[in-house]
Amino acid sequence: MLYRPVAAAALAAALLSGCIEPTPYQHATPDEARAEGFADVEIEPGRWRVTFSGNSATSREMVETALLYRAAEITLANGADWFRIVDDETEAEVRQVAVVSGFRPYPYGYFGSRGYGRYGIGGFGGIGAFNTVDAREIRSYQAIAEIILLRGTKPAEEPAAYDARGVISSIGPTLKRPEAG
């Protein structure tokens, strides 16, 4: 019967959609519709734009932390000691998705023709019917910062200044990296 493979595929897709992992600390792949991970570009010598985009399982805090780590990596790779954030923002992308529940694989309501009748609730039942559809909000974040790379000792009184080595040592162990494979 054609309906059984379709119903099985729909059930598998519904189950797998709940198994998403937070975006690991990785370079964003530019050919994706919404690349997840970090990207950066040097705007002018010593001035960079850094971004980190997460998926719906990546918290705002994780996105902003990964951005700071990437800024520290750029700073050290360019021979600087500290960086100053001159502009930053975190954007939220909000989507509404349909969540279905109450999957009924039986052809005539729950058990034979008595349950909900031959075509289920409101005539939309039959094989592979869903009882309810709810809307769920999915939120993902992208942090963007413009940084300036500087040498020497970081000023203690400047709240937008970060010591690159300090950021690397404190944040590095907390970041989730992609699994080798």
PyMOL commands that set and color helices and strands:
alter all, ss='L'
color gray80, all
select helices_A, chain A and resi 3-16+60-77+121-123+164-174
alter helices_A, ss='H'
color red, helices_A
select strands_A, chain A and resi 37-44+47-53+82-101+132-150+161-163
alter strands_A, ss='S'
color yellow, strands_A
deselect
rebuild
show_as cartoon
